[in-house]
Amino acid sequence: ASIANYLKAYGWQAGRDWGYEARIPDNVSCSLEGPDRMRPISQWVAAGVKRVSGKPFPAHELGQQGAILLPAGRYGPVFVATPNFYAIKKYNNSDLYALFVGNVADRIQYSNRPFQTDWQPVTGITRGEVMRMQNELVRQGHDVGGADGLAGFKTRRSIGAWQEKSGLRTTCFPSNELVKRF
């Protein structure tokens, strides 16, 4: 009950889910990620975003705000996150924490089903290498949300914008290949 009160105080919207695992077509840039780039879910649907379950987004959600969330860039599951996802993050600012809290709640309420999309391994990158990339992106005018060596949504979308500008495959996530380019 105390966590429910906490979430309500931080913007939890009754009657809404935290988010939906989705498939985002290549024509929807991963550089559009972030809570500051929310739009009505109907606009994401019009752009080709679909739920991985194959079910349509609930009708009551279509006019409501949602943001795309790519915690592993294009190397893992993708989500349409509602403001409730960001209410969870006010308790713990980690995307992964909020995702797994939301997933546990879904598994309790709906079915004991994990995320449907696999997380692809992206290994061998140090926090220092990510920080070096962030510093270079900042030098080039990108907002990475602070050079801390963590690939938060501002870093991910900055990487995606840089990849698009450079004519590279847009993954929105640091990789060994990208580290060599910075």
Salt bridges, closest charged atoms under 4 A:
ASP26 OD1 - ARG74 NH1 3.95
GLU33 OE2 - ARG156 NH2 2.48
ASP36 OD1 - ARG157 NH1 2.73
GLU61 OE1 - ARG16 NH2 2.58
GLU61 OE2 - HIS60 NE2 3.91
ASP95 OD1 - LYS89 NZ 2.55
ASP95 OD2 - ARG156 NH2 2.86
GLU136 OE2 - ARG139 NH2 2.62
ASP143 OD2 - LYS154 NZ 3.45
